[in-house]
Amino acid sequence: MAPGETVLVLGPSGSGKSTLTLCLDGLIPQLVEGEYGGRVAIAGLVVDESPVHVLAQQAGLVFQDPDAQFCTLTVEDEIAFGLENLCLPSADIENAIDEALLSVGLAGYRKRHLATLSGGEKQRVAIAAVLAMGPRVLVLDEPSANLDPQATSDLFALLRSLAADGRHTMVIIEHKLDELMEWVDTVLVLEAGGRLLYRGSPSEAFYRRGDALAEAGVWRPQTVELVKALREAGWDVPGDPVDVGTTIASLAATPGLMERLRMRTAGSVSPGDGRAKTREVVMEATAVSYRYRGGRAGSVASDAGRNALTDVSLTLARGELLALIGPNGAGKSTFASLITGVLEPSRGKVFLGGRDIVDLGPSALSERVGYVFQNPEHQFVADTVLGELAFSLSPKAGRKGVRHLNSQQRSLVEWWLDRLGLLPLAEASPFALSQGQKRRLSVAAMLIRGQSVLVLDEPTLGQDESQAFRLMEMTQEFRSSGGSVIMITHDMRLVGEYADSLLVLVAGRSVYSGTPEGFFSRPEMVEASGLATPALGRVSAGLRLSSGIPDGLLTVGAFLSSAGRNGSGAS
């Protein structure tokens, strides 16, 4: 890597991305046991020949969960921790704390307790603690994984500024690609098994090596997927754009494309209009409120007794996917707990099939509504993969084995295991699976019961592209059979591609209920909600400003439907 270079590391789950980051700061091979070969040098220091504390001054590692690397209770103590271990003079430590906080936009946060910070603020403190050590290389392992869209945007703005000053070489593992492609210099792609698949420019990676990346299950920018799809439809899109700005310029310069988009979208449904004329309502929540007694568990004293939700309503139709979105702390998980019967509203009602879920009772409700947790491991109850699915059909079978299943149930379990690619792992512990396998198993454990409503909490978190697509394919099949889905997510790309409707919560209140197009075509509302418009929504908005096309195109399919095939007039 050259000084000041920014390298994006991509690869499917299990390809060794995180292992690579541990090699860059000497944790491998010095603290993590295993077979080690080859040579890694950072700033001229060979990592297996240099003490870890010396390497830490040259390469700083930031994890995806800042709480996992905090050692103290306050901001200033956290930043001072590494410096004190180097036995630096007190005056130097004081200056380093101030400079580090200033560089991450947290001046004035010295005395704050870490437990009172938001997720985005915690991640900035983690970066400040690393910067204070004066490293030449910053290594970030999915730093935005646990952040809401606004905190993610703020984090990437910080990293962009750090990249621009040229003082740090950066290595970033990330799958929210459209937000950072503008300032990435090099893409490094690992394939399954940890072998190098590609290293070079982003445009070369995503255009001329795009098929190989897709086969490997690697995330690609939405903008690239749009340009490639338009080219396949006959449009001569110039250049190889990899970010939103250059994509807008390339599409605006495509002969005939803007005229076609203006013509074909002129008579379309305006953003915010309903997609479906008739809706069979499956679930309804009316003016639901909830107040945690004495404050929510783990909350600070100032939050004690506050309303977590106030007068939130929802209607969910048969076959519909509703995205429940909002910043961290908006009340999404509380609302999900209310509509699944885990909590009972302080005020308001939740109806399933026209019946109050309180009257249905826990057993009847669980047969009709399933909840897939954000962390699959929090959901597992059996000792084996097979037992996990068997338990969903029969708790006795889950505890004592498939002999307690009837032949029809046994066939169903084996069918799901085969479909998930887990049949060879039927007797393995669910905790021994990869993250992608765990997530598929947790979703299947609900789908196998034939419930009518499924609540998914961050279903694609930590998944590579092929695994995410496989999960959403399972969800789409569930919907096509008449099931309805409520999806909690921070992934606005997922919202734009799959959601029929949105419910946006901010500080426990509903600020929007309607279509994704209606919400994302109002940038002031999106910003006020602490969210972000998907990349293709930003492309659509940019084309409206530069070329006058109607706004509200959020997916590749929507662009293709509006553009049609060049020269044929086909949609």
Secondary structure per residue as TSV (DSSP state, phi and psi in degrees):
chain	resnum	aa	ss	phi	psi
A	1	M	-	360.0	139.5
A	2	A	-	-85.5	152.9
A	3	P	T	-57.0	132.5
A	4	G	T	82.1	-0.3
A	5	E	-	-76.9	144.8
A	6	T	E	-111.9	119.1
A	7	V	E	-113.2	125.2
A	8	L	E	-96.7	123.9
A	9	V	E	-102.4	123.0
A	10	L	E	-121.5	159.8
A	11	G	-	164.1	156.5
A	12	P	-	-68.1	166.9
A	13	S	T	-56.5	135.3
A	14	G	T	83.8	8.7
A	15	S	S	-85.8	-6.7
A	16	G	S	101.0	17.5
A	17	K	H	-62.3	-50.9
A	18	S	H	-66.5	-35.1
A	19	T	H	-60.6	-40.2
A	20	L	H	-60.7	-41.9
A	21	T	H	-63.6	-36.2
A	22	L	H	-69.8	-25.4
A	23	C	H	-72.6	-26.5
A	24	L	H	-77.9	-17.5
A	25	D	T	-118.1	11.6
A	26	G	T	86.0	-4.8
A	27	L	H	-59.8	-34.4
A	28	I	H	-107.7	122.2
A	29	P	H	-103.7	7.1
A	30	Q	H	-76.5	-33.3
A	31	L	T	-117.3	-21.3
A	32	V	S	-105.5	120.5
A	33	E	-	-75.6	148.9
A	34	G	S	158.5	176.9
A	35	E	-	-84.2	127.4
A	36	Y	-	-125.3	133.8
A	37	G	-	-142.9	164.7
A	38	G	S	88.5	-167.4
A	39	R	-	-140.8	130.0
A	40	V	-	-123.4	128.6
A	41	A	E	-128.6	134.1
A	42	I	E	-121.6	120.1
A	43	A	T	51.8	39.1
A	44	G	T	83.8	-3.6
A	45	L	E	-97.1	125.1
A	46	V	E	-78.9	123.0
A	47	V	T	-66.2	-30.6
A	48	D	T	-87.8	4.3
A	49	E	T	-119.1	-1.0
A	50	S	S	-119.8	140.6
A	51	P	-	-60.1	147.7
A	52	V	H	-61.4	-38.6
A	53	H	H	-66.8	-27.2
A	54	V	H	-75.8	-42.1
A	55	L	H	-62.9	-33.8
A	56	A	T	-63.4	-21.2
A	57	Q	T	-83.6	-8.3
A	58	Q	T	-112.3	-29.9
A	59	A	E	-133.4	117.6
A	60	G	E	-106.0	130.8
A	61	L	E	-108.0	127.9
A	62	V	E	-115.8	122.4
A	63	F	-	-84.2	168.2
A	64	Q	S	-72.1	-26.8
A	65	D	S	-111.8	103.2
A	66	P	G	-60.1	-32.2
A	67	D	G	-60.0	-26.2
A	68	A	G	-72.5	-16.1
A	69	Q	T	-115.0	-2.2
A	70	F	-	-73.0	140.5
A	71	C	-	-117.6	-11.3
A	72	T	S	-130.2	-168.4
A	73	L	S	-110.6	-23.1
A	74	T	B	-120.2	162.6
A	75	V	H	-61.6	-50.3
A	76	E	H	-66.2	-36.2
A	77	D	H	-66.9	-35.9
A	78	E	H	-66.2	-43.0
A	79	I	H	-71.7	-34.1
A	80	A	H	-73.9	-22.4
A	81	F	H	-53.9	-52.7
A	82	G	H	-67.1	-37.0
A	83	L	H	-68.0	-38.1
A	84	E	H	-66.0	-34.9
A	85	N	H	-68.3	-19.0
A	86	L	T	-90.2	-0.8
A	87	C	T	61.4	39.4
A	88	L	-	-76.7	154.3
A	89	P	-	-61.1	148.5
A	90	S	H	-57.3	-41.0
A	91	A	H	-62.5	-40.3
A	92	D	H	-65.8	-38.1
A	93	I	H	-65.1	-44.7
A	94	E	H	-58.9	-45.4
A	95	N	H	-65.2	-40.1
A	96	A	H	-65.2	-37.9
A	97	I	H	-61.8	-48.6
A	98	D	H	-62.4	-43.8
A	99	E	H	-65.8	-40.3
A	100	A	H	-66.0	-44.2
A	101	L	H	-65.2	-38.4
A	102	L	H	-63.9	-38.8
A	103	S	H	-68.5	-24.2
A	104	V	T	-106.1	10.0
A	105	G	T	76.1	27.8
A	106	L	-	-122.0	31.3
A	107	A	T	-58.8	134.3
A	108	G	T	94.0	0.7
A	109	Y	-	-97.9	5.9
A	110	R	T	-53.0	-44.2
A	111	K	T	-89.6	-0.4
A	112	R	-	-70.2	143.7
A	113	H	B	-79.9	136.9
A	114	L	G	-59.3	-33.9
A	115	A	G	-66.4	-18.4
A	116	T	G	-92.3	-3.2
A	117	L	S	-86.3	153.5
A	118	S	-	-73.7	170.1
A	119	G	H	-60.4	-41.3
A	120	G	H	-66.8	-39.1
A	121	E	H	-66.5	-39.3
A	122	K	H	-60.9	-42.3
A	123	Q	H	-64.5	-35.6
A	124	R	H	-66.9	-38.0
A	125	V	H	-64.1	-41.6
A	126	A	H	-60.1	-41.0
A	127	I	H	-68.2	-40.1
A	128	A	H	-61.3	-40.6
A	129	A	H	-63.3	-34.3
A	130	V	H	-74.3	-44.7
A	131	L	H	-61.2	-34.2
A	132	A	T	-61.2	-24.6
A	133	M	T	-77.2	-9.7
A	134	G	-	73.3	35.9
A	135	P	-	-72.5	152.4
A	136	R	S	-88.4	-20.0
A	137	V	E	-123.2	128.9
A	138	L	E	-107.8	128.3
A	139	V	E	-118.9	119.6
A	140	L	E	-123.0	119.7
A	141	D	E	-100.9	97.9
A	142	E	S	45.9	60.6
A	143	P	T	-66.0	-18.9
A	144	S	T	-98.9	5.1
A	145	A	T	-56.3	-38.3
A	146	N	T	-105.4	16.1
A	147	L	-	-103.7	148.8
A	148	D	-	-76.2	170.0
A	149	P	H	-57.3	-41.6
A	150	Q	H	-68.4	-42.0
A	151	A	H	-64.2	-35.4
A	152	T	H	-63.4	-45.6
A	153	S	H	-60.4	-42.4
A	154	D	H	-64.9	-40.7
A	155	L	H	-63.5	-45.7
A	156	F	H	-66.5	-32.7
A	157	A	H	-63.8	-39.6
A	158	L	H	-63.6	-48.5
A	159	L	H	-63.8	-35.4
A	160	R	H	-63.6	-41.1
A	161	S	H	-66.7	-36.6
A	162	L	H	-66.6	-37.7
A	163	A	H	-67.4	-36.2
A	164	A	H	-68.8	-29.8
A	165	D	T	-77.2	-10.7
A	166	G	S	73.7	4.3
A	167	R	S	-85.2	-17.0
A	168	H	-	-125.4	136.6
A	169	T	E	-86.3	133.8
A	170	M	E	-121.7	138.4
A	171	V	E	-120.2	120.3
A	172	I	E	-125.8	128.0
A	173	I	E	-99.4	122.9
A	174	E	-	-162.7	150.3
A	175	H	S	-119.6	-0.3
A	176	K	-	-87.2	74.5
A	177	L	G	-74.2	-37.7
A	178	D	G	-61.9	-24.1
A	179	E	G	-79.9	-13.9
A	180	L	T	-129.9	0.4
A	181	M	G	-66.1	-23.5
A	182	E	G	-64.3	-26.6
A	183	W	G	-121.9	14.5
A	184	V	-	-86.5	131.5
A	185	D	-	-89.7	-40.0
A	186	T	E	-137.5	143.3
A	187	V	E	-113.0	128.9
A	188	L	E	-117.7	123.5
A	189	V	E	-116.7	126.9
A	190	L	E	-103.6	143.5
A	191	E	-	-103.3	172.2
A	192	A	T	-54.2	134.6
A	193	G	T	96.9	-5.0
A	194	G	S	85.3	8.1
A	195	R	-	-83.3	151.8
A	196	L	E	-73.8	123.9
A	197	L	E	-96.5	-37.7
A	198	Y	E	-162.4	146.5
A	199	R	E	-144.7	122.4
A	200	G	E	168.9	-155.1
A	201	S	-	-72.7	151.5
A	202	P	H	-59.4	-42.6
A	203	S	H	-64.4	-40.6
A	204	E	I	-63.2	-42.9
A	205	A	I	-62.0	-49.6
A	206	F	I	-87.5	-17.4
A	207	Y	I	-105.0	-57.6
A	208	R	I	-82.5	-19.5
A	209	R	S	-112.8	13.7
A	210	G	H	-60.1	-38.7
A	211	D	H	-65.2	-39.7
A	212	A	H	-66.1	-38.2
A	213	L	H	-66.8	-41.2
A	214	A	H	-63.7	-41.2
A	215	E	H	-64.6	-32.5
A	216	A	H	-79.5	-7.9
A	217	G	T	80.9	31.8
A	218	V	-	-95.7	138.4
A	219	W	-	-62.6	142.9
A	220	R	-	-129.0	153.4
A	221	P	-	-61.0	142.8
A	222	Q	H	-58.9	-37.4
A	223	T	H	-60.9	-39.7
A	224	V	H	-65.9	-43.3
A	225	E	H	-60.5	-37.8
A	226	L	H	-65.6	-48.7
A	227	V	H	-61.3	-43.7
A	228	K	H	-65.2	-38.1
A	229	A	H	-67.4	-40.0
A	230	L	H	-65.6	-38.8
A	231	R	H	-63.7	-40.7
A	232	E	H	-64.2	-26.0
A	233	A	T	-87.2	6.7
A	234	G	T	98.8	2.2
A	235	W	-	-87.7	132.4
A	236	D	-	-89.6	75.1
A	237	V	-	-76.4	122.6
A	238	P	-	-78.3	153.7
A	239	G	S	74.4	-178.9
A	240	D	-	-126.7	69.9
A	241	P	-	-70.0	141.9
A	242	V	-	-123.2	-3.1
A	243	D	S	-130.8	171.5
A	244	V	H	-61.7	-46.1
A	245	G	H	-61.6	-48.8
A	246	T	H	-70.8	-28.2
A	247	T	H	-66.9	-43.1
A	248	I	H	-57.8	-45.6
A	249	A	H	-63.6	-41.6
A	250	S	H	-66.8	-42.1
A	251	L	H	-67.9	-39.5
A	252	A	H	-63.9	-27.6
A	253	A	T	-92.1	0.6
A	254	T	S	-76.0	120.5
A	255	P	T	-55.5	120.8
A	256	G	T	83.2	-11.6
A	257	L	H	-69.1	-45.3
A	258	M	H	-64.6	-38.8
A	259	E	H	-62.6	-40.6
A	260	R	H	-66.7	-42.3
A	261	L	H	-63.9	-41.6
A	262	R	H	-63.5	-41.3
A	263	M	H	-69.9	-43.8
A	264	R	H	-82.7	-19.7
A	265	T	H	-100.1	-3.7
A	266	A	T	-61.7	-36.3
A	267	G	T	-102.0	13.5
A	268	S	S	-78.5	169.5
A	269	V	-	-64.7	132.7
A	270	S	-	-72.0	150.2
A	271	P	T	-55.3	135.2
A	272	G	T	101.6	-19.7
A	273	D	S	-70.3	149.2
A	274	G	-	-66.5	147.2
A	275	R	S	-84.1	-33.3
A	276	A	-	-112.8	135.0
A	277	K	S	-81.7	-34.0
A	278	T	S	-124.6	136.5
A	279	R	-	-135.8	126.7
A	280	E	-	-90.8	105.2
A	281	V	E	-72.1	126.8
A	282	V	E	-99.8	-42.8
A	283	M	E	-133.3	143.4
A	284	E	E	-143.8	132.9
A	285	A	E	-116.9	132.0
A	286	T	E	-121.4	116.1
A	287	A	E	45.6	51.0
A	288	V	E	-79.5	132.8
A	289	S	E	-129.5	154.2
A	290	Y	E	-151.0	137.6
A	291	R	E	-129.5	119.3
A	292	Y	-	-72.1	131.7
A	293	R	T	-70.6	122.5
A	294	G	T	69.7	13.3
A	295	G	S	94.3	153.3
A	296	R	-	-68.8	147.3
A	297	A	T	-55.1	128.5
A	298	G	T	85.3	-1.2
A	299	S	-	-80.9	161.7
A	300	V	-	-79.5	164.4
A	301	A	G	-59.4	-33.7
A	302	S	G	-66.6	-17.6
A	303	D	G	-89.9	-5.8
A	304	A	T	-57.9	127.1
A	305	G	T	77.5	3.9
A	306	R	-	-74.8	158.0
A	307	N	E	-72.6	125.6
A	308	A	E	-82.3	-31.2
A	309	L	E	-141.2	143.4
A	310	T	E	-137.4	112.4
A	311	D	E	53.2	52.8
A	312	V	E	-97.1	130.7
A	313	S	E	-122.2	155.9
A	314	L	E	-156.6	144.0
A	315	T	E	-128.6	133.2
A	316	L	E	-122.5	123.4
A	317	A	E	-93.3	161.6
A	318	R	T	-61.4	129.2
A	319	G	T	79.2	4.4
A	320	E	-	-91.8	148.2
A	321	L	E	-112.9	114.4
A	322	L	E	-106.4	126.3
A	323	A	E	-93.0	126.9
A	324	L	E	-102.2	108.5
A	325	I	E	-129.4	164.9
A	326	G	-	156.5	167.1
A	327	P	S	-68.2	167.6
A	328	N	T	-56.4	137.3
A	329	G	T	82.6	10.1
A	330	A	S	-78.2	-16.8
A	331	G	S	108.2	11.0
A	332	K	H	-62.8	-49.1
A	333	S	H	-66.6	-36.1
A	334	T	H	-62.0	-44.3
A	335	F	H	-63.6	-40.7
A	336	A	H	-62.9	-37.7
A	337	S	H	-66.6	-31.6
A	338	L	H	-72.0	-43.6
A	339	I	H	-77.8	-12.6
A	340	T	T	-102.9	3.5
A	341	G	T	83.5	3.8
A	342	V	S	-67.9	-38.4
A	343	L	S	-119.1	157.0
A	344	E	-	-111.2	132.4
A	345	P	-	-58.7	144.1
A	346	S	S	-69.9	-31.1
A	347	R	E	-153.5	149.4
A	348	G	E	94.6	175.9
A	349	K	E	-134.7	153.7
A	350	V	E	-123.1	126.1
A	351	F	E	-115.7	139.3
A	352	L	E	-124.6	116.5
A	353	G	T	59.7	32.0
A	354	G	T	85.6	-3.2
A	355	R	E	-110.5	140.0
A	356	D	E	-62.7	127.7
A	357	I	H	-67.5	-20.9
A	358	V	H	-65.0	-37.5
A	359	D	H	-74.1	-27.8
A	360	L	H	-66.1	-37.7
A	361	G	-	87.8	156.2
A	362	P	H	-58.9	-42.0
A	363	S	H	-66.0	-49.6
A	364	A	H	-65.7	-35.8
A	365	L	H	-67.7	-42.0
A	366	S	H	-66.0	-23.4
A	367	E	T	-74.1	-17.3
A	368	R	T	-115.3	-20.8
A	369	V	E	-128.2	127.5
A	370	G	E	-114.6	147.1
A	371	Y	E	-125.3	117.1
A	372	V	E	-100.0	114.9
A	373	F	-	-68.9	158.3
A	374	Q	S	-62.9	-40.2
A	375	N	S	-102.1	109.4
A	376	P	G	-55.7	-33.7
A	377	E	G	-65.0	-24.8
A	378	H	G	-72.8	-10.4
A	379	Q	T	-102.7	-21.0
A	380	F	-	-70.6	138.1
A	381	V	-	-130.0	-10.1
A	382	A	S	-110.9	167.7
A	383	D	S	-85.8	-18.8
A	384	T	S	-131.1	161.9
A	385	V	H	-61.4	-46.0
A	386	L	H	-60.1	-42.8
A	387	G	H	-64.2	-29.8
A	388	E	H	-63.9	-43.9
A	389	L	H	-72.9	-37.7
A	390	A	H	-63.4	-37.9
A	391	F	H	-61.2	-36.5
A	392	S	H	-63.3	-30.8
A	393	L	H	-88.1	-33.7
A	394	S	-	-156.9	109.6
A	395	P	H	-52.9	-35.8
A	396	K	H	-64.0	-40.9
A	397	A	H	-66.9	-36.3
A	398	G	H	-64.0	-33.2
A	399	R	H	-85.9	-34.4
A	400	K	H	-116.8	-1.0
A	401	G	-	110.5	167.6
A	402	V	G	-69.1	-12.9
A	403	R	G	-62.7	-16.4
A	404	H	G	-91.1	1.8
A	405	L	S	-93.6	146.8
A	406	N	-	-78.2	172.3
A	407	S	H	-61.5	-36.8
A	408	Q	H	-66.8	-42.3
A	409	Q	H	-65.8	-40.3
A	410	R	H	-61.8	-43.7
A	411	S	H	-63.2	-38.4
A	412	L	H	-65.5	-43.3
A	413	V	H	-61.9	-46.2
A	414	E	H	-65.7	-35.1
A	415	W	H	-63.1	-43.4
A	416	W	H	-67.6	-40.2
A	417	L	H	-61.7	-41.4
A	418	D	H	-66.0	-42.2
A	419	R	H	-64.3	-35.6
A	420	L	H	-80.9	-6.9
A	421	G	T	72.5	24.8
A	422	L	-	-112.7	6.8
A	423	L	G	-58.3	-41.6
A	424	P	G	-66.8	-16.4
A	425	L	G	-107.0	20.4
A	426	A	T	-56.5	-36.2
A	427	E	T	-95.9	2.9
A	428	A	S	-78.4	158.4
A	429	S	-	-70.5	136.7
A	430	P	G	-60.6	-25.5
A	431	F	G	-74.3	-13.4
A	432	A	G	-90.8	-3.5
A	433	L	S	-76.0	162.3
A	434	S	-	-69.6	166.5
A	435	Q	H	-61.5	-39.2
A	436	G	H	-64.8	-41.3
A	437	Q	H	-65.9	-40.3
A	438	K	H	-60.5	-45.0
A	439	R	H	-64.3	-44.3
A	440	R	H	-62.3	-39.6
A	441	L	H	-65.1	-41.6
A	442	S	H	-66.2	-37.3
A	443	V	H	-68.5	-44.9
A	444	A	H	-63.7	-32.0
A	445	A	H	-62.9	-25.4
A	446	M	H	-88.3	-44.0
A	447	L	H	-62.9	-31.5
A	448	I	T	-65.1	-20.2
A	449	R	T	-82.9	-10.6
A	450	G	T	71.7	32.3
A	451	Q	-	-71.2	162.5
A	452	S	S	-94.6	-21.7
A	453	V	E	-131.7	134.3
A	454	L	E	-125.7	127.3
A	455	V	E	-104.1	120.5
A	456	L	E	-111.1	121.4
A	457	D	E	-102.3	107.3
A	458	E	S	48.9	61.8
A	459	P	T	-65.5	-27.0
A	460	T	T	-105.4	10.3
A	461	L	T	-60.3	125.2
A	462	G	T	77.2	8.9
A	463	Q	-	-96.3	146.1
A	464	D	-	-79.0	176.4
A	465	E	H	-62.7	-43.7
A	466	S	H	-66.1	-38.6
A	467	Q	H	-69.0	-40.8
A	468	A	H	-62.7	-43.3
A	469	F	H	-63.2	-40.2
A	470	R	H	-63.9	-40.5
A	471	L	H	-64.7	-45.4
A	472	M	H	-69.8	-29.2
A	473	E	H	-64.6	-41.5
A	474	M	H	-62.2	-39.9
A	475	T	H	-65.9	-41.3
A	476	Q	H	-65.0	-37.8
A	477	E	H	-64.9	-39.1
A	478	F	H	-60.7	-41.8
A	479	R	H	-67.5	-40.3
A	480	S	H	-65.3	-22.5
A	481	S	T	-88.7	4.6
A	482	G	T	106.4	-0.9
A	483	G	-	-77.1	157.1
A	484	S	E	-120.4	147.0
A	485	V	E	-129.1	134.6
A	486	I	E	-113.4	118.9
A	487	M	E	-114.9	118.6
A	488	I	E	-90.2	124.2
A	489	T	-	-156.6	152.0
A	490	H	S	-101.0	-1.5
A	491	D	-	-88.5	99.3
A	492	M	H	-69.5	-24.0
A	493	R	H	-63.4	-44.0
A	494	L	H	-62.1	-40.4
A	495	V	H	-61.7	-48.2
A	496	G	H	-63.5	-34.7
A	497	E	H	-82.7	-30.4
A	498	Y	H	-121.9	-24.0
A	499	A	-	-77.0	137.1
A	500	D	S	-85.0	-33.7
A	501	S	E	-147.0	163.6
A	502	L	E	-126.8	146.3
A	503	L	E	-125.6	116.6
A	504	V	E	-105.5	122.9
A	505	L	E	-110.0	138.7
A	506	V	E	-138.9	122.8
A	507	A	T	51.6	41.0
A	508	G	T	80.6	5.1
A	509	R	E	-122.5	150.2
A	510	S	E	-80.0	123.9
A	511	V	E	-109.2	-11.3
A	512	Y	E	-161.2	139.8
A	513	S	E	-142.6	118.4
A	514	G	E	166.5	-154.2
A	515	T	-	-82.4	156.8
A	516	P	H	-59.9	-39.6
A	517	E	H	-61.3	-40.9
A	518	G	H	-64.4	-35.7
A	519	F	H	-77.1	-50.2
A	520	F	H	-74.8	-11.1
A	521	S	T	-86.0	4.0
A	522	R	-	-118.8	82.3
A	523	P	H	-58.7	-31.9
A	524	E	H	-67.9	-34.7
A	525	M	H	-71.4	-40.9
A	526	V	H	-60.2	-46.8
A	527	E	H	-65.4	-42.6
A	528	A	H	-65.1	-25.3
A	529	S	T	-85.8	-1.2
A	530	G	T	72.4	25.8
A	531	L	-	-114.7	-172.7
A	532	A	-	-142.4	145.1
A	533	T	-	-77.2	137.2
A	534	P	-	-57.3	157.7
A	535	A	H	-54.8	-45.0
A	536	L	H	-70.9	-26.3
A	537	G	H	-65.8	-37.5
A	538	R	H	-70.2	-35.5
A	539	V	H	-62.8	-46.5
A	540	S	H	-59.0	-45.0
A	541	A	H	-65.0	-38.8
A	542	G	H	-65.1	-38.2
A	543	L	H	-69.2	-32.5
A	544	R	H	-64.0	-42.0
A	545	L	H	-70.5	-38.8
A	546	S	H	-88.3	-30.2
A	547	S	H	-130.6	-1.9
A	548	G	-	78.6	18.9
A	549	I	-	-80.2	154.4
A	550	P	-	-61.1	149.5
A	551	D	S	-87.3	173.6
A	552	G	-	101.9	12.6
A	553	L	-	-89.0	112.9
A	554	L	-	-110.4	-12.0
A	555	T	S	-132.5	161.2
A	556	V	H	-58.9	-41.7
A	557	G	H	-60.6	-38.8
A	558	A	H	-66.3	-40.0
A	559	F	H	-64.0	-45.0
A	560	L	H	-65.2	-39.4
A	561	S	H	-62.6	-38.5
A	562	S	H	-76.9	-35.6
A	563	A	H	-82.1	-34.9
A	564	G	-	69.5	-174.8
A	565	R	-	-90.2	129.0
A	566	N	T	-62.8	123.3
A	567	G	T	91.0	-14.1
A	568	S	T	-109.1	-24.6
A	569	G	-	79.4	1.7
A	570	A	-	-76.4	149.1
A	571	S	-	-80.5	360.0
